Amino acid sequence: MIPSVLPTYNRAPLTFVKGEGAWLTEADGRRFLDLGAGIAVNALGHAHPALVAALTEQAHALWHVSNLYNIPQQQALADKLVEHTFADTVFFTNSGTESCELAVKMARKYFYDKGQPERVEIITFDGSFHGRSSAGIAAAGSEKMTKGFGPLLPGFVHLTFGDLDGVTNAITERTAAVMIEPVQGEGGIRPVPDAELKALRQICDKNGLLLILDEVQCGVGRTGKLFAHEWAGITPDIMMVAKGIGGGFPLGAVLATEDAASGMTAGTHGSTYGGNPLGCAVGCAVIDQVATPAFLEGVNRKAGLLLQKLEGLVADHPDVFEEVRGSGLMLGLKCKTSNIDMVNAGYENEVITVPAADNVIRLLPPLTLSEDDIAQALIRLDKAATQVNSQLTSA
């Protein structure tokens, strides 16, 4: 008999009932150190006072009116994002998946309005993850994402991750854009080197293409800059955002230049819930915290400390780990054994990590975690690794 909740997840046998900072409390009272942050969502941790206050104040005033009317909180958040980024304009969504849908539509509409309707193809890369909508799975293209869901939305050209020559060779008169994550998350914490992002920007400029960046997982302070592409000193034409921007409240956005968004006129796109007062009030509170030099300096300082400690962990457990990689507080431990074994051992030692492709476990802690939290993280990860190693030797 099918459960009342559609069984599309292999859920861990854990039920969390309360959160504070980087910690979660299980129904049985155990406290877990959360190095997953809801898959890079709880950027400011659990129950952050500024977010609780913003949500509570707005909840007492107004929840929803729809985009048939002006929404002051939406305008305020859009203004903040325009102020702090490359963007001239913002459309609010409820998720990264919805942001992907609009990014694809925006790129195609751009060329349609330029009198080049044949330019509909978007170059993407293996290991990518752009959500689970029809456009998102077609963009990723992997069998795991697409099997059984055909016919797939056409118009995506899939290349090997890191193949710059392949990008140039794949460009035709039908090419509209290149879409890439500056740091692949689901793909196994694979950063795109700064030089490659610069080269992609140059290729797009040379060929009159749009550059679409998917910063759903790596954005909003996660890498130590407000957005990851800033490390490379480039800007995109269109950028997908979600996860951390709402700090746990469902919120996403598409940021764009005036030129790239020129085709999106009244009636070309919409959302009933996107940009609602509740979500945007929380989003404003998130950006007010994250988009400050002091906060980002703190992320970089803590990221350096965590990386150093993790490199020591890898050295101490050479039979369990191969390497640590990533950027800022978006780190991955590549395992020599099953990454699922390490995730499960983490549960037994009350530390939460997130599996990814390439046999990696992701460490995506709240950006507000403390040095004491980092110390606890290493103690618990060390115990989990020791447990996995013990299972190896006894097998």
C-alpha positions as CSV (number, residue, x, y, z in Angstrom):
1,M,0.0,0.0,0.0
2,I,1.4,3.4,-1.0
3,P,2.1,5.8,1.9
4,S,0.1,9.0,2.2
5,V,3.4,10.9,1.4
6,L,4.6,9.9,-2.1
7,P,7.6,7.7,-1.5
8,T,10.1,9.5,-3.8
9,Y,12.7,9.9,-1.0
10,N,14.8,7.4,0.9
11,R,14.5,9.2,4.1
12,A,16.8,8.8,7.0
13,P,15.1,7.5,10.2
14,L,15.3,10.9,11.9
15,T,12.6,13.3,12.9
16,F,13.8,16.8,13.9
17,V,11.5,18.9,16.1
18,K,13.6,21.9,16.9
19,G,16.6,23.8,15.6
20,E,18.9,26.5,17.0
21,G,22.0,27.8,15.2
22,A,23.9,24.9,13.7
23,W,22.1,22.3,15.9
24,L,19.0,20.2,15.4
25,T,17.1,18.3,18.1
26,E,15.7,14.9,17.3
27,A,12.3,13.8,18.6
28,D,14.1,11.5,21.1
29,G,16.1,14.4,22.5
30,R,19.5,13.8,20.7
31,R,21.3,16.9,19.4
32,F,22.8,16.7,15.9
33,L,25.4,19.1,14.5
34,D,23.9,20.2,11.1
35,L,26.5,20.3,8.4
36,G,23.9,20.1,5.7
37,A,21.8,23.2,6.5
38,G,18.8,21.8,4.6
39,I,21.0,21.4,1.6
40,A,22.6,24.8,1.7
41,V,19.3,26.5,2.6
42,N,19.6,27.6,6.2
43,A,22.3,30.1,5.5
44,L,21.9,31.8,8.9
45,G,21.2,28.6,10.8
46,H,18.1,27.6,12.6
47,A,15.8,30.1,14.3
48,H,18.0,33.1,13.6
49,P,16.5,36.0,15.6
50,A,16.5,38.4,12.7
51,L,14.6,36.0,10.5
52,V,12.2,35.0,13.2
53,A,11.5,38.7,13.8
54,A,11.1,39.5,10.1
55,L,8.7,36.6,9.5
56,T,6.7,37.2,12.7
57,E,6.3,40.9,12.0
58,Q,5.2,40.3,8.4
59,A,2.9,37.4,9.4
60,H,1.0,39.8,11.6
61,A,0.6,42.3,8.8
62,L,0.0,40.6,5.4
63,W,0.8,37.2,3.9
64,H,-0.4,37.2,0.3
65,V,-2.0,39.5,-2.2
66,S,-0.6,38.1,-5.5
67,N,1.4,39.9,-8.2
68,L,-1.7,41.7,-9.5
69,Y,-0.6,44.5,-7.0
70,N,2.5,46.2,-5.8
71,I,4.3,44.4,-3.0
72,P,6.6,46.7,-1.0
73,Q,8.7,43.9,0.5
74,Q,9.3,42.5,-3.0
75,Q,10.4,46.0,-4.2
76,A,12.7,46.3,-1.2
77,L,14.4,42.9,-1.8
78,A,14.7,43.6,-5.5
79,D,16.4,46.9,-4.8
80,K,18.8,45.2,-2.4
81,L,19.8,42.6,-4.9
82,V,20.3,45.1,-7.7
83,E,22.4,47.2,-5.3
84,H,24.7,44.3,-4.4
85,T,25.0,42.5,-7.8
86,F,25.4,42.9,-11.5
87,A,21.6,42.8,-12.0
88,D,19.3,45.5,-13.3
89,T,16.1,43.6,-12.6
90,V,14.8,40.6,-10.6
91,F,11.9,38.2,-10.9
92,F,11.0,36.3,-7.7
93,T,10.1,32.6,-7.7
94,N,9.6,30.0,-5.0
95,S,12.4,27.6,-5.8
96,G,15.6,27.0,-7.8
97,T,13.6,24.8,-10.2
98,E,11.3,27.7,-11.0
99,S,14.3,30.0,-11.4
100,C,15.7,27.5,-14.0
101,E,12.4,27.6,-15.9
102,L,12.5,31.3,-16.2
103,A,16.2,31.5,-17.1
104,V,15.6,29.2,-20.0
105,K,12.5,31.1,-21.2
106,M,14.3,34.4,-20.8
107,A,17.3,33.3,-22.9
108,R,15.1,32.0,-25.7
109,K,12.7,35.0,-25.7
110,Y,15.7,37.3,-25.9
111,F,16.8,35.9,-29.3
112,Y,13.2,35.6,-30.5
113,D,12.8,39.3,-30.0
114,K,16.1,40.0,-31.7
115,G,14.7,38.3,-34.8
116,Q,16.7,35.1,-34.3
117,P,14.1,32.6,-33.2
118,E,16.3,29.7,-34.3
119,R,18.7,30.4,-31.4
120,V,17.1,28.2,-28.8
121,E,19.9,25.8,-27.8
122,I,21.6,26.1,-24.4
123,I,25.0,24.5,-23.7
124,T,25.2,22.6,-20.3
125,F,27.6,20.3,-18.6
126,D,27.7,16.8,-17.2
127,G,27.3,16.5,-13.5
128,S,25.1,19.5,-13.5
129,F,21.8,19.9,-11.5
130,H,19.3,22.5,-12.4
131,G,16.2,21.2,-10.7
132,R,13.6,18.5,-11.4
133,S,11.3,20.3,-13.8
134,S,11.1,19.3,-17.5
135,A,13.6,22.0,-18.4
136,G,15.8,21.2,-15.4
137,I,16.2,17.5,-16.1
138,A,16.6,18.1,-19.8
139,A,19.4,20.6,-19.0
140,A,21.2,18.1,-16.8
141,G,20.6,15.3,-19.2
142,S,21.9,12.4,-17.0
143,E,20.1,9.1,-17.2
144,K,19.4,9.2,-13.5
145,M,17.5,12.4,-13.9
146,T,15.7,11.7,-17.2
147,K,15.0,8.0,-17.4
148,G,11.3,7.4,-17.8
149,F,10.3,11.0,-18.2
150,G,10.5,11.4,-22.0
151,P,10.0,12.9,-24.4
152,L,12.6,15.4,-23.0
153,L,12.4,19.2,-23.7
154,P,14.7,19.7,-26.7
155,G,17.3,22.4,-27.0
156,F,20.1,21.4,-24.7
157,V,23.6,20.5,-25.7
158,H,25.5,18.5,-23.1
159,L,29.3,18.7,-22.8
160,T,32.0,17.3,-20.6
161,F,32.6,19.3,-17.4
162,G,35.7,21.5,-18.0
163,D,35.8,21.1,-21.8
164,L,36.4,24.6,-23.0
165,D,37.3,23.5,-26.5
166,G,34.1,21.6,-26.6
167,V,32.1,24.8,-25.9
168,T,33.7,26.6,-28.8
169,N,33.1,23.6,-31.1
170,A,29.5,23.2,-30.0
171,I,28.5,26.7,-30.9
172,T,26.2,26.9,-34.0
173,E,23.7,29.4,-35.4
174,R,21.2,27.7,-33.1
175,T,23.1,28.5,-29.8
176,A,21.6,30.9,-27.4
177,A,23.4,30.5,-24.1
178,V,25.8,28.7,-21.9
179,M,24.5,27.6,-18.5
180,I,26.7,26.5,-15.7
181,E,27.1,26.2,-11.9
182,P,30.2,28.0,-10.7
183,V,30.5,25.2,-8.1
184,Q,28.6,22.0,-8.9
185,G,26.8,20.8,-5.8
186,E,24.9,17.7,-6.6
187,G,27.7,16.8,-9.0
188,G,30.1,16.4,-6.2
189,I,31.4,19.8,-5.1
190,R,33.3,20.5,-8.3
191,P,34.3,24.2,-8.6
192,V,34.8,25.7,-12.0
193,P,38.3,27.3,-12.0
194,D,38.2,31.1,-12.2
195,A,40.2,31.0,-15.4
196,E,37.5,28.8,-17.0
197,L,34.7,31.1,-15.9
198,K,36.6,34.0,-17.4
199,A,37.0,32.0,-20.6
200,L,33.3,31.2,-20.8
201,R,32.5,34.8,-20.4
202,Q,34.8,35.7,-23.2
203,I,33.4,32.9,-25.4
204,C,29.9,34.2,-24.8
205,D,30.9,37.8,-25.6
206,K,32.7,36.8,-28.8
207,N,29.8,34.8,-30.1
208,G,27.0,37.0,-28.9
209,L,25.7,34.4,-26.4
210,L,24.1,34.8,-23.0
211,L,25.9,33.4,-19.9
212,I,23.5,31.9,-17.4
213,L,24.9,31.1,-14.0
214,D,23.1,28.7,-11.6
215,E,24.0,29.9,-8.1
216,V,21.1,28.2,-6.4
217,Q,23.4,26.2,-4.2
218,C,26.7,28.2,-4.3
219,G,25.2,31.7,-3.9
220,V,24.2,33.9,-1.0
221,G,27.6,34.0,0.8
222,R,28.2,30.2,0.6
223,T,31.7,30.6,-1.0
224,G,32.7,33.7,0.9
225,K,31.5,36.2,-1.7
226,L,27.9,37.2,-2.0
227,F,27.9,35.2,-5.2
228,A,30.5,32.7,-6.3
229,H,31.2,34.2,-9.7
230,E,32.6,37.3,-8.0
231,W,35.8,35.3,-7.3
232,A,36.5,35.2,-11.0
233,G,35.8,38.9,-11.6
234,I,33.1,38.2,-14.1
235,T,29.3,38.8,-14.3
236,P,26.6,36.7,-16.0
237,D,23.7,37.9,-18.1
238,I,21.2,35.8,-16.2
239,M,21.5,34.2,-12.7
240,M,19.4,31.7,-10.9
241,V,19.2,32.0,-7.1
242,A,17.2,30.2,-4.4
243,K,18.1,28.1,-1.3
244,G,20.0,30.5,1.0
245,I,18.2,33.6,-0.1
246,G,15.2,32.7,2.0
247,G,17.2,31.3,4.9
248,G,14.7,28.4,5.1
249,F,11.6,30.1,3.7
250,P,10.8,29.0,0.1
251,L,12.2,31.8,-2.0
252,G,14.0,32.0,-5.3
253,A,14.9,34.6,-7.9
254,V,16.2,35.2,-11.4
255,L,18.6,38.2,-11.7
256,A,19.3,39.7,-15.1
257,T,20.8,42.6,-16.9
258,E,18.3,45.0,-18.6
259,D,19.4,43.7,-22.0
260,A,19.0,40.0,-21.2
261,A,15.6,40.6,-19.7
262,S,14.4,42.8,-22.5
263,G,12.0,40.2,-24.0
264,M,10.2,39.6,-20.7
265,T,7.4,42.0,-21.0
266,A,3.9,42.0,-19.3
267,G,2.3,38.6,-19.6
268,T,5.3,36.7,-20.7
269,H,5.8,35.1,-17.2
270,G,4.2,34.9,-13.8
271,S,3.9,33.3,-10.4
272,T,1.1,33.3,-8.0
273,Y,3.2,32.9,-4.9
274,G,6.6,34.3,-6.1
275,G,7.7,37.4,-4.3
276,N,5.0,37.2,-1.7
277,P,5.3,39.5,1.3
278,L,6.3,36.8,3.8
279,G,9.1,35.4,1.6
280,C,10.5,38.8,0.6
281,A,10.4,40.1,4.2
282,V,12.6,37.1,5.2
283,G,14.8,37.5,2.1
284,C,15.4,41.2,3.0
285,A,16.6,40.1,6.5
286,V,18.9,37.5,5.0
287,I,20.5,39.9,2.6
288,D,20.9,42.5,5.3
289,Q,23.0,40.0,7.2
290,V,24.9,38.2,4.5
291,A,25.8,41.1,2.1
292,T,28.1,42.9,4.6
293,P,31.9,42.8,4.4
294,A,32.1,41.7,8.1
295,F,29.8,38.7,7.6
296,L,31.6,37.5,4.4
297,E,35.0,38.0,6.1
298,G,33.7,35.7,8.9
299,V,32.6,33.1,6.3
300,N,36.1,33.1,4.8
301,R,37.8,32.9,8.1
302,K,35.7,30.0,9.3
303,A,36.0,28.3,5.9
304,G,39.8,28.4,6.1
305,L,39.7,26.9,9.6
306,L,37.3,24.1,8.5
307,L,39.3,23.3,5.4
308,Q,42.5,23.0,7.4
309,K,40.8,20.7,9.9
310,L,39.3,18.6,7.1
311,E,42.7,18.2,5.4
312,G,43.9,16.8,8.7
313,L,40.9,14.4,8.8
314,V,41.7,13.2,5.3
315,A,45.3,12.6,6.4
316,D,44.2,10.7,9.5
317,H,41.9,8.4,7.6
318,P,43.6,7.6,4.3
319,D,41.5,4.4,3.8
320,V,38.2,6.4,4.1
321,F,38.9,9.7,2.3
322,E,40.6,10.6,-0.9
323,E,40.5,14.4,-0.7
324,V,38.7,17.5,0.5
325,R,37.6,20.1,-2.1
326,G,35.3,23.0,-2.6
327,S,35.1,26.7,-1.9
328,G,34.1,28.6,1.2
329,L,31.6,26.7,3.3
330,M,30.7,24.6,0.3
331,L,33.1,21.7,0.9
332,G,33.1,18.0,-0.1
333,L,34.9,15.0,1.2
334,K,35.6,12.5,-1.6
335,C,35.3,9.0,-0.1
336,K,37.3,5.9,-1.1
337,T,34.5,3.8,0.3
338,S,30.8,4.3,-0.1
339,N,29.8,7.9,0.7
340,I,26.5,6.6,1.9
341,D,28.3,4.6,4.6
342,M,30.0,7.8,5.8
343,V,26.7,9.7,5.8
344,N,25.0,6.9,7.8
345,A,28.0,6.7,10.2
346,G,27.6,10.5,10.7
347,Y,24.0,9.9,11.7
348,E,25.1,7.4,14.3
349,N,27.6,10.0,15.6
350,E,25.0,12.8,15.5
351,V,26.5,14.8,12.7
352,I,24.6,15.5,9.4
353,T,26.2,15.5,6.0
354,V,24.7,15.3,2.5
355,P,25.6,12.8,-0.2
356,A,26.5,13.9,-3.7
357,A,27.7,12.4,-6.9
358,D,31.3,11.3,-7.4
359,N,31.2,9.5,-4.1
360,V,31.3,12.8,-2.2
361,I,29.7,13.9,1.1
362,R,28.8,17.5,1.1
363,L,29.5,19.8,4.1
364,L,27.2,22.8,3.7
365,P,26.9,24.2,7.3
366,P,25.1,27.3,8.3
367,L,27.3,30.3,7.5
368,T,26.9,31.3,11.1
369,L,28.5,28.2,12.6
370,S,31.1,29.0,15.4
371,E,34.6,27.8,16.0
372,D,33.2,25.6,18.7
373,D,30.9,24.1,16.2
374,I,33.8,23.4,13.9
375,A,35.7,21.7,16.7
376,Q,32.6,19.5,17.3
377,A,32.3,18.8,13.6
378,L,35.7,17.4,13.5
379,I,35.3,15.3,16.6
380,R,32.1,13.7,15.2
381,L,33.4,13.3,11.7
382,D,36.5,11.6,13.1
383,K,34.3,9.2,15.0
384,A,32.2,8.5,12.0
385,A,35.3,7.9,9.8
386,T,36.8,5.6,12.5
387,Q,33.6,3.6,12.5
388,V,33.6,3.3,8.7
389,N,37.3,2.2,8.8
390,S,36.5,-0.3,11.4
391,Q,33.7,-1.8,9.3
392,L,36.2,-2.0,6.4
393,T,38.8,-3.9,8.4
394,S,36.3,-6.3,9.8
395,A,34.7,-7.0,6.5
